[in-house]
Amino acid sequence: MSNSKKILIILFILLFIAIGVLLVYNFLLKKTPSEKTPNKKNSYHYEEDVPPTEKRIKTISKEPVVSPIVEKDNKVRYYSAINGRLWECDINGNNFKLISSKNREGLIKVLWSPNKTESILIFSVNDKIKKYFYDYATDRLKELSSNIKWIAFSPSGNKIAYQYIDEKSNNISIADPDGSNWQNILPTRIKDLIVEWPSSDKISIRTKPSGLAQSVLYAISVTDSSITKILTDIYGLSILWSPTGDKFIYSSTNNSGKNLTLKLRDKNGNISDLNIVTLPEKCVWSVDNKTLYCAVPKILPNKAILPDDYYKGLVLTSDEIWKINTQTKEKSLITDTDYDASSLLLSPYEKYLFFINKKNGYLYRLTL
């Protein structure tokens, strides 16, 4: 057989192979129009073409907010960070109602009583801090003494604890929420204390947190004014008490404000590491007294001094939201966000988690 015939035969064989491959693809492998892969809209059980984690987060407020609360009837209340007006809406961010049209310029924080019927309004006016007691039922507003520093409501809401400093004295005191019927319970030489009231029989005091200075935590007995040292010599110390006040989480750093850790001190005084890197201010306790929800920054700047730079607004983060069982130490990731979540709140039946995004001051809701 000549070389030309051999070449011709090889070409015919290759042609038949190519035709066969094409037929197999068209009739056996290629999908018909009715067999198309579902698009994203059908893959997700949502109307919009968005990932499920993004659909779970909803903007609630129409403006930056101050000190939001969620009430038992699933109403959301907050003060406007722009003009201090008080707004109410439903849990879905609809049906807005203006509760108070009074402009409260300079409002920076609201301390709500446990029953939400009274509050302490804190203003910054010309670089001076002013505090007012406000009764929502009677619309009564009363200015508190400028010598009253950090304030905390009792668990029942019928009393407040605070530090009172003037030229002659420095005391931890308790009083009615409007400042009347006061009594001193402990003299101190330490200024700028943070006062909290975690349980009916116990008031806690601590020095302000800094990654460059050691802090201490004390408990004061309400009945006999005895004082107990709980933690000492902790850099970066910030606290979040549990609902029953028998345990708390706290942050700590090294003496340069680095290596931030979050730890748990249980009711027996045992300390354990929760193995997440965040601040107590970015967490909230469940009513079950064992579950935590925390916003955990994905990245923290290496040069940041914590918690100092975070409080100053020099550090903004993008957070993951985690659920932590403080008894078993089991953790589960709820969602990944681009928000810097603070002031976390749970709805009454804990179906939703609310938070303020520090990047814009708006209130958001996460479906759990």
Secondary structure as GFF3:
##gff-version 3
##sequence-region A 1 368
A	DSSP	alpha_helix	3	24	.	.	.	ID=ss1
A	DSSP	pi_helix	25	29	.	.	.	ID=ss2
A	DSSP	three_ten_helix	33	35	.	.	.	ID=ss3
A	DSSP	alpha_helix	40	43	.	.	.	ID=ss4
A	DSSP	alpha_helix	52	55	.	.	.	ID=ss5
A	DSSP	beta_strand	57	59	.	.	.	ID=ss6
A	DSSP	beta_strand	65	70	.	.	.	ID=ss7
A	DSSP	beta_strand	75	80	.	.	.	ID=ss8
A	DSSP	beta_strand	86	90	.	.	.	ID=ss9
A	DSSP	beta_strand	97	100	.	.	.	ID=ss10
A	DSSP	beta_strand	107	112	.	.	.	ID=ss11
A	DSSP	beta_strand	118	125	.	.	.	ID=ss12
A	DSSP	beta_strand	128	135	.	.	.	ID=ss13
A	DSSP	beta_strand	140	143	.	.	.	ID=ss14
A	DSSP	beta_strand	148	153	.	.	.	ID=ss15
A	DSSP	beta_strand	160	165	.	.	.	ID=ss16
A	DSSP	beta_strand	170	175	.	.	.	ID=ss17
A	DSSP	beta_strand	183	187	.	.	.	ID=ss18
A	DSSP	beta_strand	193	199	.	.	.	ID=ss19
A	DSSP	beta_strand	202	207	.	.	.	ID=ss20
A	DSSP	beta_strand	214	221	.	.	.	ID=ss21
A	DSSP	beta_strand	227	241	.	.	.	ID=ss22
A	DSSP	beta_strand	248	253	.	.	.	ID=ss23
A	DSSP	beta_strand	261	265	.	.	.	ID=ss24
A	DSSP	beta_strand	271	273	.	.	.	ID=ss25
A	DSSP	three_ten_helix	280	282	.	.	.	ID=ss26
A	DSSP	beta_strand	283	285	.	.	.	ID=ss27
A	DSSP	beta_strand	291	297	.	.	.	ID=ss28
A	DSSP	alpha_helix	308	311	.	.	.	ID=ss29
A	DSSP	beta_strand	319	325	.	.	.	ID=ss30
A	DSSP	beta_strand	331	336	.	.	.	ID=ss31
A	DSSP	beta_strand	341	346	.	.	.	ID=ss32
A	DSSP	beta_strand	352	357	.	.	.	ID=ss33
A	DSSP	beta_strand	363	367	.	.	.	ID=ss34
###
